[in-house]
């Protein structure tokens, strides 16, 4: 017998509602509009396309004990709950469990209920409070069944805790279980994002045979905002222990597993096993620190045609993590997840927080093993000449002739020091490329590559007093190595025809594009703009608004990533629809009913000063420079 089975009609229950209707009271002032069957079926099919239902069942079987007493069948299935969350995200509704409950009770037709295997609720006004409580409890159980399989940080989150309790929660934390569940959580996100990628038309999916990404992390708020620092946790516990009257203590944090996001200033990247001691300070200002988590996102970008919008900028991978912890490892997880799209690995672009600050063991080695090539900016202390081998110079990701002129070696330093302008810098970078060593053999299985002097080979790019050009070399102007730039000691690269280099020596600085060239600048700018634009769109107070916790009140790390995954899924679907719409609109401007659009007579026969265009086949006339008025005074014309 359930609460909905109780009949209140015998007592003549008829409260005074004033001017309000029973429907308004049951909806707490909200209008419950019916969702059409087609939309419900579409969202349900997308949930099935992800393959996540099979994975949830597999994880349930893995975690199940050998003996079970069984229980009643679930009123709300995992499929129904995920479908409801997608529907709420699609209409921009807050991702509350109460909203999902109301959707199940009031907003589905009989056909949609049958599709989602939901029973028909009792919608009579009498007893509606108990019925809504029953449906909320079942909605909450359905969500928590999913969350319990994937939450890396399970704990009680209903009440504030003392710092002694926080310390005990941290002590009892199971790292192995956390790694297992976080892997599940990241796979859950991956399955949904891959589904959205496959919803694109084939020609858009295959605009490029490889996947280039730009990745970054951004702040995600927690429903509870009171935090703590590991740095002073022990002292707080000591203070609590010495306090005799415990009721004089102030309430502490609710969630033990979050961290301080540093808005501006220096950030750390603690590896696994190292504690994050980030602490808000009065000097830096409390507004510079926010208690919460980080969402790590990779957006698809285009290294072949930067900025040409051949495909929408989708979030192709995402994970969630604690602030200031394992930033490099999360980036590797993003790149690894993008390979599920079925494309070749391409270029991985990021800001200085990643490639420039991480060690090769934590980021570069794994990224290169996955097939991704870095693209980034360098730290100031790693610009210019940074060591070398066999006499060659390592400069900003490339290997150069030891006779490379100093102004070319220090071009980037002088640009940042405002000694030269951008035009001069571009010319120096272009000139410096001629002094780059030539690749004779690609890296072998041991990571050794064979390079040779740029004055050797069939296509030399410089001339050198130590080398003689081949007779078959093309007779054309080449920059010359100045004898004054040569070192007193002639090393291997200046003696032998070719030299073997260990790629590990310049693995940390190697890039997909030569640093400082227009190609590098064009792609890096496009990639950074893409990820910053995506972060702004999903965090702005619009449809997704993932930064604010005011629209997702379920507490905990796992719950947050589940809901953020649904919101990113909706974002991708919106981007795809908008991209196709814009493409249709652009095609319509070019063709009308299958024929090329007519050119207006104004543009066919005349020069259009507004668009500054000329009729087809007419060349733009040379503009004659108007002679300056001159009254032979040597100054501006005199007014008469």
C-alpha positions in Angstrom: 0.0 0.0 0.0 1.4 3.4 -1.0 0.7 6.9 0.1 -1.2 7.4 -3.2 -3.7 4.6 -2.2 -5.1 6.5 0.7 -8.6 7.9 0.0 -9.3 11.2 1.7 -12.7 11.8 0.1 -14.6 10.4 3.2 -13.7 13.4 5.3 -15.0 16.1 2.9 -11.5 17.5 2.4 -12.0 20.8 0.6 -9.6 23.6 1.7 -10.2 27.2 0.9 -8.0 28.1 -2.1 -9.1 31.7 -2.5 -8.7 32.7 -6.1 -6.2 29.9 -6.9 -7.1 26.8 -8.7 -6.3 23.2 -7.7 -4.0 22.9 -10.7 -2.0 25.9 -9.7 -1.7 24.7 -6.1 -0.5 21.2 -7.3 2.0 22.9 -9.6 3.1 25.3 -6.9 2.3 28.2 -9.3 4.0 26.6 -12.3 2.3 25.7 -15.6 3.0 22.1 -16.5 2.9 21.9 -20.3 2.8 18.6 -21.9 5.9 17.6 -23.8 5.1 16.2 -27.3 5.7 12.5 -27.9 8.2 13.1 -30.7 10.6 15.0 -28.5 10.4 12.5 -25.7 11.1 9.7 -28.2 14.0 11.6 -29.6 15.7 12.1 -26.2 15.0 8.5 -25.3 16.7 7.3 -28.5 19.7 9.4 -27.8 20.1 7.9 -24.3 20.1 4.5 -25.9 22.5 5.6 -28.6 25.1 6.5 -25.9 25.4 2.9 -24.8 25.5 4.1 -21.2 22.6 2.0 -20.1 24.5 -1.2 -20.8 27.5 0.2 -19.0 25.4 1.1 -15.9 24.0 -2.5 -15.8 27.5 -3.9 -16.2 28.8 -1.7 -13.3 25.8 -2.7 -11.2 26.6 -6.4 -11.8 30.3 -5.8 -10.9 29.4 -4.1 -7.6 26.6 -6.5 -6.6 27.3 -8.9 -3.8 27.0 -12.7 -4.3 23.8 -13.0 -2.3 20.9 -10.6 -2.5 17.4 -10.7 -0.9 16.0 -8.9 -3.9 13.4 -6.1 -3.7 10.6 -4.3 -5.5 11.2 -3.3 -9.1 12.2 0.4 -9.5 9.4 2.7 -10.3 11.7 4.9 -12.4 14.4 3.4 -14.5 17.8 4.8 -15.3 16.7 5.3 -18.9 13.7 7.3 -17.8 15.7 9.5 -15.5 18.4 10.3 -18.1 15.7 11.0 -20.7 14.1 13.5 -18.2 17.4 15.2 -17.6 18.0 15.7 -21.3 14.4 17.1 -21.7 15.0 19.6 -18.9 18.3 20.6 -20.4 16.8 21.1 -23.8 14.2 23.5 -22.5 16.6 25.4 -20.3 14.9 24.4 -17.0 16.9 24.1 -13.8 18.3 20.6 -13.3 16.4 19.9 -10.1 15.1 16.5 -9.1 11.8 18.2 -8.3 11.7 19.4 -11.9 12.3 15.8 -13.1 9.6 14.6 -10.7 7.1 17.1 -12.1 8.0 16.1 -15.6 7.2 12.4 -14.8 3.9 13.3 -13.0 2.4 16.0 -15.2 4.2 16.5 -18.5 4.1 13.1 -20.2 1.4 11.6 -22.4 0.2 8.0 -22.0 2.4 7.0 -25.1 5.5 8.6 -23.5 4.9 6.9 -20.2 4.7 3.6 -22.0 7.9 4.3 -23.8 9.7 5.1 -20.5 7.9 2.3 -18.6 6.3 4.7 -16.1 3.1 4.1 -14.3 0.3 6.6 -14.4 0.4 8.9 -11.3 -2.7 9.8 -9.3 -3.3 13.4 -10.2 -6.4 14.1 -8.0 -6.1 17.1 -5.8 -7.0 15.0 -2.8 -3.7 13.4 -1.6 -1.5 15.1 -4.2 1.0 16.1 -1.5 1.7 12.5 -0.6 1.7 11.4 -4.2 4.3 14.1 -5.1 6.5 13.0 -2.2 6.3 9.4 -3.4 7.4 10.4 -6.9 10.1 12.6 -5.6 11.5 9.8 -3.5 11.5 7.5 -6.5 13.1 10.1 -8.7 15.8 10.7 -6.1 16.5 7.0 -5.8 16.9 6.6 -9.5 19.4 9.4 -9.6 21.3 8.1 -6.6 21.4 4.6 -8.1 23.4 6.0 -11.0 25.5 8.3 -8.8 26.4 5.5 -6.4 28.1 3.6 -9.2 30.3 6.5 -10.2 30.9 8.9 -7.3 34.6 8.8 -6.4 34.0 10.6 -3.1 31.1 9.0 -1.3 30.2 10.6 2.0 27.2 12.0 4.0 26.3 15.4 2.6 23.1 16.4 4.5 24.7 18.2 7.4 27.6 20.5 8.2 30.6 18.8 9.8 33.3 19.6 12.3 36.8 19.8 11.1 37.5 16.6 13.2 34.8 14.9 11.1 36.4 16.2 7.9 39.8 14.9 8.9 38.2 11.5 9.6 36.5 11.4 6.2 39.8 12.2 4.5 41.6 9.5 6.5 39.0 6.8 5.6 39.0 7.8 1.9 39.7 4.8 -0.4 42.0 5.9 -3.2 41.6 2.7 -5.3 37.8 2.9 -5.2 38.0 6.6 -6.1 40.2 5.8 -9.2 37.8 3.1 -10.2 34.7 5.2 -9.9 36.3 8.3 -11.5 37.1 6.2 -14.5 33.5 5.2 -14.7 32.4 8.8 -14.4 34.7 9.9 -17.2 33.4 7.1 -19.4 29.8 8.2 -18.7 30.7 11.7 -19.9 32.6 10.3 -22.9 29.7 8.2 -24.1 27.3 11.1 -24.1 29.7 13.5 -25.9 30.6 10.8 -28.6 26.9 10.4 -29.2 26.5 14.1 -29.9 29.4 14.0 -32.3 27.8 11.2 -34.2 24.5 13.2 -34.5 26.3 15.4 -37.1 25.9 14.7 -40.8 28.7 12.6 -42.2 30.2 15.3 -44.3 30.6 17.5 -41.2 32.0 14.7 -39.1 34.5 13.9 -41.8 35.5 17.4 -42.7 39.0 16.3 -41.5 40.3 12.8 -41.0 42.0 13.8 -37.8 40.8 15.5 -34.6 42.6 18.6 -33.3 41.7 19.8 -29.8 42.2 22.8 -27.6 41.7 22.1 -23.9 41.5 24.1 -20.7 39.8 23.9 -17.3 37.2 26.2 -15.8 35.5 26.6 -12.5 32.3 24.8 -11.5 30.6 25.9 -8.2 29.4 23.6 -5.4 25.9 23.9 -3.9 27.6 24.4 -0.5 30.2 27.2 -0.4 32.0 26.8 2.9 35.4 25.3 2.4 38.6 24.6 4.3 42.3 24.2 3.6 44.4 21.1 4.2 47.2 23.5 5.3 45.5 24.5 8.5 43.2 21.5 9.0 45.3 20.0 11.8 45.3 23.3 13.8 41.5 23.6 13.4 41.1 20.0 14.7 43.3 20.8 17.7 41.2 23.9 18.5 38.0 21.8 18.3 39.5 19.2 20.6 40.5 21.8 23.2 37.0 23.3 23.1 34.9 22.0 26.1 31.5 23.2 25.0 31.1 21.8 21.5 27.9 23.8 20.9 29.9 27.0 20.8 31.6 25.8 17.6 30.6 27.2 14.2 29.3 24.9 11.5 32.1 23.6 9.2 32.1 22.4 5.6 29.6 19.9 4.2 31.7 18.5 1.4 35.2 17.3 2.2 36.1 16.7 -1.5 36.3 20.1 -3.2 39.1 22.7 -3.4 40.0 26.4 -3.8 39.9 27.6 -7.3 42.4 30.5 -7.8 40.7 33.1 -10.0 43.9 35.2 -10.7 47.4 34.5 -9.7 49.8 31.5 -9.5 48.3 28.1 -9.7 49.8 24.8 -8.8 49.5 21.3 -10.3 49.9 18.7 -7.6 50.6 15.2 -8.8 48.9 12.1 -7.4 49.7 11.6 -3.7 50.6 15.3 -3.1 48.3 17.4 -1.0 46.9 20.7 -2.3 47.6 23.3 0.4 46.0 26.2 -1.4 44.6 28.6 1.2 42.7 31.9 0.8 44.8 34.8 2.2 43.7 38.2 3.3 46.5 39.7 1.2 45.2 38.2 -2.0 41.6 38.9 -1.2 38.9 36.3 -0.5 37.2 37.2 -3.8 40.2 35.6 -5.6 39.3 32.2 -4.2 36.2 30.1 -4.9 35.3 26.8 -3.3 34.4 24.2 -5.9 35.7 21.9 -8.7 37.2 22.2 -12.2 35.6 21.0 -15.4 38.3 20.0 -18.0 37.0 20.4 -21.5 38.5 19.7 -25.0 36.9 21.5 -28.0 37.4 20.4 -31.5 39.5 22.8 -33.6 40.9 22.9 -37.1 44.7 22.9 -37.7 44.2 22.5 -41.5 42.0 25.5 -42.0 41.9 27.6 -38.8 38.9 29.8 -38.5 37.1 28.6 -41.6 34.3 27.0 -39.6 34.2 23.6 -41.4 32.5 22.1 -38.4 31.0 23.3 -35.2 33.2 23.7 -32.1 31.9 20.8 -30.0 33.0 19.7 -26.6 34.5 16.4 -27.7 35.8 15.3 -24.3 35.3 16.4 -20.7 36.3 15.3 -17.2 35.9 16.9 -13.7 38.6 17.2 -11.1 39.6 18.9 -7.9 41.3 22.3 -8.3 45.1 22.4 -8.4 45.4 18.6 -8.6 46.5 16.4 -11.5 45.9 19.1 -14.2 48.4 17.4 -16.6 46.9 13.9 -16.1 43.4 15.3 -16.8 44.7 16.8 -20.1 45.9 13.3 -21.1 42.5 11.8 -20.2 40.9 14.4 -22.5 43.2 13.6 -25.5 42.7 9.9 -24.9 38.9 10.2 -24.8 38.8 12.1 -28.1 40.1 9.0 -29.9 36.7 7.4 -29.3 35.5 9.6 -32.2 37.3 7.3 -34.6 39.6 10.0 -36.0 43.4 10.2 -36.1 45.0 12.1 -33.3 46.1 15.6 -34.4 47.3 18.7 -32.6 46.6 19.4 -28.9 46.6 23.1 -28.1 46.7 24.6 -24.6 47.9 27.6 -22.7 51.1 27.8 -20.5 49.4 26.0 -17.6 49.9 22.7 -19.5 52.7 22.1 -22.0 54.9 24.9 -20.7 54.7 24.0 -17.0 54.2 20.2 -16.9 57.0 17.7 -16.9 57.4 15.3 -19.8 56.7 12.3 -17.6 53.2 13.7 -16.6 52.0 15.1 -19.9 54.2 15.1 -23.0 55.1 11.3 -23.0 51.6 10.1 -22.7 50.2 12.7 -25.2 52.8 11.8 -27.8 52.1 8.1 -27.3 48.4 8.9 -28.0 49.5 10.6 -31.2 49.0 14.2 -30.3 51.5 17.0 -31.1 51.7 20.0 -28.8 50.9 23.6 -29.7 51.4 26.2 -27.0 53.2 29.4 -26.0 56.5 29.3 -24.0 57.3 30.6 -20.6 59.5 33.7 -20.7 62.5 31.8 -19.1 62.4 29.3 -22.0 62.6 31.7 -24.9 65.7 32.0 -27.1 68.7 29.6 -27.0 68.1 26.8 -24.5 71.1 24.5 -24.7 71.8 22.1 -27.5 73.6 18.9 -28.6 76.4 18.1 -31.1 77.0 21.8 -31.5 73.4 22.5 -32.7 71.2 25.0 -30.8 67.8 24.3 -29.3 65.7 27.4 -29.8 61.9 27.4 -29.1 61.1 23.9 -30.2 63.4 23.6 -33.1 67.1 22.7 -33.7 69.3 25.3 -35.4 72.7 25.8 -36.9 75.4 27.0 -34.4 76.0 29.9 -36.7 72.5 31.3 -36.4 72.8 35.1 -35.9 72.1 36.4 -32.4 69.3 38.7 -33.4 67.5 35.7 -34.9 68.0 33.6 -31.8 66.6 36.4 -29.5 63.8 37.5 -31.8 61.0 36.5 -29.4 62.8 38.0 -26.4 63.2 41.3 -28.1 59.6 41.4 -29.2 58.3 40.8 -25.7 60.9 43.4 -24.4 59.4 45.9 -26.9 62.8 46.3 -28.6 61.4 45.3 -32.0 57.9 45.5 -33.5 55.7 42.7 -34.8 56.7 43.2 -38.5 60.4 43.0 -37.7 59.7 39.9 -35.6 57.9 38.2 -38.4 60.8 38.9 -40.8 63.3 37.5 -38.2 61.3 34.3 -37.7 61.1 33.9 -41.5 64.9 34.4 -41.8 65.6 32.1 -38.9 63.8 29.1 -40.5 66.6 28.9 -43.1 69.1 28.0 -40.3 67.0 25.2 -39.0 68.6 21.7 -39.3 67.1 19.5 -42.0 65.5 16.2 -41.2 67.3 13.4 -43.0 65.6 10.4 -41.3 62.4 10.4 -39.2 62.6 9.1 -35.6 63.1 5.4 -35.2 61.7 3.0 -32.6 64.2 4.2 -30.0 63.3 7.9 -30.5 66.5 8.8 -32.5 66.2 11.1 -35.5 68.9 12.0 -38.0 69.4 15.7 -38.8 72.0 17.4 -41.0 73.5 20.9 -41.5 71.2 23.3 -43.5 74.1 24.0 -45.9 74.1 20.3 -47.0 71.9 18.2 -49.1 70.1 18.7 -52.4 68.1 21.7 -51.1 70.4 23.7 -48.9 68.8 26.8 -47.3 72.0 28.6 -46.2 75.6 28.9 -47.3 78.5 28.3 -44.8 82.3 28.8 -45.1 82.7 25.3 -43.6 80.5 23.6 -46.2 80.6 23.3 -50.0 77.3 23.3 -51.9 76.4 20.4 -54.1 76.8 21.2 -57.8 73.2 20.1 -58.3 71.9 22.6 -55.8 69.7 25.3 -57.3 71.4 28.6 -57.9 69.4 31.0 -55.9 70.1 33.6 -53.1 70.6 32.1 -49.7 71.4 33.6 -46.3 75.1 33.1 -45.4 76.5 32.0 -42.1 78.9 34.7 -40.9 82.3 33.5 -39.9 82.1 35.6 -36.8 79.0 33.6 -35.6 80.8 30.3 -35.8 82.1 28.9 -32.5 85.9 28.4 -32.0 85.4 24.7 -31.5 83.9 22.9 -34.5 81.4 20.3 -33.2 79.9 17.2 -34.8 77.1 18.9 -36.7 79.7 21.0 -38.6 81.9 18.1 -39.4 79.7 15.1 -40.2 77.2 14.8 -43.0 74.4 14.0 -40.5 74.0 13.5 -36.8 71.7 11.3 -34.7 69.7 13.2 -32.1 67.6 11.9 -29.2 64.1 13.3 -29.6 63.7 13.2 -25.8 66.0 16.1 -25.5 63.6 18.5 -27.2 60.3 16.7 -26.5 59.2 19.3 -24.0 59.5 22.2 -26.5 58.6 20.5 -29.8 55.5 21.8 -31.5 53.2 21.0 -34.4 54.0 24.4 -36.1 57.3 26.3 -36.0 56.9 28.8 -33.1 56.3 32.4 -34.0 55.4 31.8 -37.7 52.1 33.0 -39.1 51.0 29.4 -39.3 51.6 28.9 -35.6 50.0 32.2 -34.7 46.9 31.6 -36.8 46.3 28.2 -35.4 47.1 29.0 -31.8 44.9 32.1 -31.8 42.0 30.1 -33.4 42.4 27.3 -30.8 42.6 29.6 -27.8 39.6 31.6 -29.0 37.6 28.4 -29.6 38.1 27.1 -26.0 37.6 30.5 -24.4 34.4 31.0 -26.4 33.1 27.6 -25.4 33.9 28.2 -21.7 32.1 31.6 -21.9 29.0 30.1 -23.6 28.5 27.2 -21.2 29.1 29.4 -18.2 27.1 32.5 -19.1 23.7 32.8 -17.4 21.8 31.2 -20.4 20.8 27.7 -21.3 23.6 25.7 -19.6 25.2 28.0 -16.9 27.4 25.2 -15.6 29.4 27.5 -13.3 26.5 28.4 -11.0 25.2 25.7 -8.6 21.9 27.5 -8.2 20.4 25.4 -11.0 21.8 22.0 -9.8 21.2 21.5 -6.1 22.2 17.9 -5.8 25.4 17.8 -3.7 28.6 15.9 -4.4 31.3 15.5 -7.0 29.7 12.7 -8.9 26.2 14.3 -9.1 27.8 17.5 -10.4 29.6 15.7 -13.2 26.5 13.8 -14.2 24.5 17.0 -14.5 27.3 18.9 -16.2 27.6 16.0 -18.7 23.9 16.4 -19.6 24.3 20.2 -20.0 27.4 19.7 -22.2 25.4 17.2 -24.3 22.6 19.8 -24.7 25.2 22.4 -25.6 26.7 20.2 -28.4 23.2 19.4 -29.8 22.4 23.1 -29.9 25.7 23.9 -31.6 25.1 21.2 -34.3 21.6 22.5 -35.0 22.7 26.1 -35.2 25.6 25.1 -37.5 23.4 23.2 -39.9 20.9 26.1 -39.8 23.6 28.6 -40.7 24.9 26.4 -43.5 21.4 26.1 -45.0 21.0 29.8 -44.8 24.4 30.4 -46.5 23.6 27.9 -49.2 20.2 29.6 -49.8 22.0 32.9 -50.4 24.1 31.3 -53.1 21.3 29.3 -54.8 17.6 29.8 -55.3 15.6 26.7 -56.3 18.8 24.9 -57.3 19.9 27.8 -59.6 22.6 30.4 -58.8 21.2 33.4 -57.1 20.6 36.3 -59.5 23.0 39.2 -59.1 21.2 42.5 -58.7 21.4 44.9 -61.6 23.1 47.4 -59.4 26.0 45.0 -59.0 25.9 43.5 -62.5 26.3 46.8 -64.3 27.7 49.3 -61.9 30.4 49.8 -59.3 28.8 49.4 -55.9 30.4 52.0 -53.5 28.7 50.4 -50.5 30.3 47.0 -50.9 33.2 48.4 -53.0 32.7 45.7 -55.7 32.7 45.9 -59.5 30.8 43.9 -62.2 32.1 40.5 -63.2 35.1 40.8 -65.5 35.8 44.4 -64.6 39.2 45.1 -63.1 39.6 47.6 -60.3 41.0 50.8 -61.7 44.2 52.2 -60.2 43.5 55.0 -57.8 45.4 58.1 -58.7 46.7 59.9 -55.6 45.3 63.4 -55.4 48.2 65.9 -55.4 48.5 67.8 -52.1 47.5 71.4 -52.3 50.6 73.5 -52.2 51.1 77.2 -52.1 54.9 76.9 -52.0 55.1 78.1 -48.4 56.4 74.7 -47.1 53.5 74.5 -44.7 49.8 73.7 -44.9 47.8 75.6 -47.6 46.9 79.1 -46.7 43.2 80.0 -46.5 42.3 82.8 -48.8 
